[in-house]
Each structure stands twice: as structure tokens, then as C-alpha cells.
Amino acid sequence: MTSDAHAGLVAAVGATLPGAAWQRCRTHDAANLMSATPKSAWGWVKALLHSVYDQPDAAAVHAQFDRVLDALGDKLPAVAAHLDAARADILAFAAFPKAIWRQIWSNNPNERLNREIRRRTDVVGIFPNRQSLIRLVGAVLAEQHDEWTKMRRYIGLDVLARSRAATTTATDDTANNGEVPLPALTA
């Protein structure tokens, strides 16, 4: 599950999807990070943050994150503290196969869909009744569904199977002590 760090949403995911991994959307986190960053430093802080996501494997991601924290520690301690506190949340993607990192580290597709729904409903303005709103939003969602069925899969079935096998194996390995080594649900 990928979302912003809304505590209620994170708690709901934990309550309704036990064992699910939660990833803080990197785009939402970057926006939050920029609120703690002086405007004059936005460019190089963003460049440092993006260098974390450009790494070839999970070990390199965590090592680069540590280097970023070290680089920010002296000059921008508040930014470094923000990043350090969000480490588990924004690096949860690294526990999965690299082939799906781009799809799970952000919830931008959902944001685009929400913008399209908002754009279409703004044209109407005021709906005469609830059913008309449901028809319009349903039509937008059906249109999106049709587009998704015609294009290539967002996440390939082979990668999903490998991800499921990796998490199932990890769960089987830890069945005796009941711990699942997926990223913790925190916010």
C-alpha cells in the first residue's frame, strides 16, 4: 500500500490488511521535506534525495540514504532529522524486487485519477442528485478501466509472483516467532 502519511489511513491499512507493507509516497514526502528546507537549498536537497532512488539495489539505497543524512546533518539538521524519522516509511520499496520499485514508491497514478475525476466533476459544478454524481464518476472509472485493459500491465504478473513468493518465504521462515519482515506501518 502506498499513500501519504495520514495516521488514520495508515492505521486503517494495518487493521484491514494485516501483513501488508506500507510505503510512504515519495512525492508526498518530498513535499513535506521541502517545508522543512530553506527555499535556497531546495535544488540540492532534491538532488540528494533523488540520488537515493537512483541506486541499483536495496543495499545501495540504504547506503546512499546514510550518505545523504551525513551530508545534511551539519548544514540542515532539521531536514536530516525529518529524513531520518521517515527512513522506514520512504525506503519500504527496497524490500521488493527492483522491477516494481517505480510502481510502488509513489501513488501518482491514483493522484492522476483523482485529478481527472475532479476535472470532470468541476465541469458539471452542481449535481441534481447523488445518482448523477455516481453515474459520472462511474463513467470516468469505467473509462480508466478500459484504458488500463488495453495497455500493458502496470506491474507484470511474473514480478507479482516473485514478490508474493519472496514475502511468503519470509513469512514461512519467521512463522515460529510470528514476525513478518515487511516494513512496519508507521506514520
Residue pairs with C-beta under 8 A, 6 or more apart in sequence:
1 13
1 17
1 20
1 21
1 22
1 23
2 22
2 23
2 24
2 25
2 104
2 105
2 106
2 107
3 9
3 10
3 13
3 22
3 24
3 25
3 28
3 107
4 24
4 25
4 28
4 107
5 24
5 28
5 29
5 32
5 86
5 89
5 187
6 187
7 187
10 22
10 185
10 186
10 187
11 185
11 187
13 20
13 22
13 185
14 20
14 22
14 185
19 171
19 180
19 182
20 182
20 185
21 92
21 95
21 96
21 167
21 182
21 183
22 89
22 92
22 183
22 184
22 185
22 186
23 89
23 90
23 92
23 93
23 104
23 105
23 183
24 86
24 89
24 90
24 92
24 187
25 105
25 106
25 107
25 108
26 53
26 90
26 105
26 106
27 106
27 107
27 108
27 111
28 107
29 86
29 89
29 90
30 46
30 49
32 82
33 45
33 49
33 79
33 82
33 83
33 86
34 42
34 45
34 46
36 78
36 79
36 82
37 45
37 76
37 79
38 76
41 75
41 76
41 79
45 72
45 76
45 79
48 68
48 71
48 72
49 68
49 83
51 64
51 68
52 61
52 64
52 65
52 68
52 91
53 61
53 101
53 105
55 61
55 63
55 64
56 98
57 98
58 94
58 95
61 91
61 94
62 91
62 94
65 83
65 87
65 91
68 83
69 80
69 83
69 84
72 79
72 80
72 83
73 80
83 90
88 183
88 184
88 186
89 183
89 186
89 187
90 105
91 183
92 182
92 183
93 101
93 104
93 105
94 101
95 181
95 182
95 183
96 104
96 163
96 166
97 159
97 162
97 163
97 166
99 156
99 159
99 162
100 155
100 159
100 160
100 163
103 154
103 155
109 154
113 141
113 144
116 140
116 144
117 137
117 140
117 141
120 136
120 137
120 140
121 127
121 133
121 136
121 137
124 136
127 133
127 136
148 154
167 180
167 182
170 180
170 181
170 182
171 180
174 180
174 181
